[in-house]
Amino acid sequence: PGLARFVVERAAAAGDGRFALGLSGGSLVELLTRHLPPAIQSCPAAPARWLLAFCDERLVPPEHPDSTAGAYQVS
């Protein structure tokens, strides 16, 4: 929950509502998919203006089991 609050606070601090977030894989997927959606509900910054970038050193399609983007879609 602390990480999700931190992300939401940083997004809220963005003056124009634009916010960029780099998402890595591993244990971060479960943490963010569980705690970020409820935290976003209290955020004045519209998530529609957020830019999400999947940080992954592997070059695999989203449906591949090692895909970071795919891991967030499944969760």
Backbone torsions as a table, in degrees:
resi	resn	phi	psi	omega
1	PRO	NA	-32.5	-179.6
2	GLY	-65.1	-41.3	178.1
3	LEU	-65.1	-42.5	179.0
4	ALA	-62.5	-42.6	177.1
5	ARG	-61.5	-41.8	179.3
6	PHE	-60.7	-45.5	179.4
7	VAL	-60.2	-46.6	-178.5
8	VAL	-64.9	-39.4	178.1
9	GLU	-63.6	-42.4	178.5
10	ARG	-65.3	-39.8	178.2
11	ALA	-64.0	-41.4	-179.9
12	ALA	-66.2	-29.2	-179.4
13	ALA	-75.3	-14.5	178.6
14	ALA	-69.3	119.1	-173.8
15	GLY	-59.2	-40.3	-175.8
16	ASP	-99.6	7.2	179.3
17	GLY	85.1	-7.8	177.9
18	ARG	-83.7	137.0	-176.0
19	PHE	-148.4	133.1	178.3
20	ALA	-111.2	136.1	-178.3
21	LEU	-135.8	123.6	175.2
22	GLY	-91.5	125.7	-177.0
23	LEU	-110.2	120.3	174.7
24	SER	-98.0	174.6	-177.3
25	GLY	-93.2	-146.5	178.9
26	GLY	68.2	-141.8	-176.6
27	SER	-70.0	-16.8	179.6
28	LEU	-64.7	-30.7	-179.6
29	VAL	-57.8	-52.2	-178.4
30	GLU	-64.4	-42.3	-179.7
31	LEU	-59.7	-49.1	-176.3
32	LEU	-74.2	-38.2	-179.4
33	THR	-69.3	-23.7	178.1
34	ARG	-84.7	-43.9	-169.7
35	HIS	-102.4	-21.9	-177.1
36	LEU	-72.8	-43.3	-179.6
37	PRO	-56.0	-45.9	177.6
38	PRO	-65.7	-34.6	-179.9
39	ALA	-68.2	-35.0	-179.8
40	ILE	-63.2	-32.3	-178.6
41	GLN	-59.8	-25.1	179.3
42	SER	-97.0	7.0	-175.3
43	CYS	-94.6	129.5	177.0
44	PRO	-73.9	-19.4	179.4
45	ALA	-80.8	126.0	-177.3
46	ALA	-70.5	121.2	178.8
47	PRO	-59.9	-18.9	177.7
48	ALA	-63.8	-19.6	179.2
49	ARG	-96.2	4.4	179.4
50	TRP	-83.6	145.3	172.9
51	LEU	-107.3	117.4	177.8
52	LEU	-103.2	126.7	179.0
53	ALA	-119.9	127.0	179.3
54	PHE	-87.0	118.0	-178.0
55	CYS	-94.8	109.2	-175.7
56	ASP	-147.0	129.7	-179.4
57	GLU	-82.0	-9.5	179.4
58	ARG	-94.6	145.1	178.0
59	LEU	-107.3	87.0	-178.8
60	VAL	-132.8	154.7	178.5
61	PRO	-69.1	158.4	-177.3
62	PRO	-56.9	-29.0	-178.3
63	GLU	-81.4	-6.5	179.2
64	HIS	-72.0	142.4	-179.1
65	PRO	-60.2	-23.0	-179.7
66	ASP	-91.9	5.3	-176.2
67	SER	-79.2	128.5	175.7
68	THR	-68.7	-44.2	177.9
69	ALA	-59.4	-42.7	178.3
70	GLY	-62.9	-37.6	179.1
71	ALA	-62.5	-39.1	178.7
72	TYR	-71.9	-32.8	178.8
73	GLN	-68.8	-37.3	-178.4
74	VAL	-73.0	-35.4	-173.7
75	SER	-73.2	NA	NA
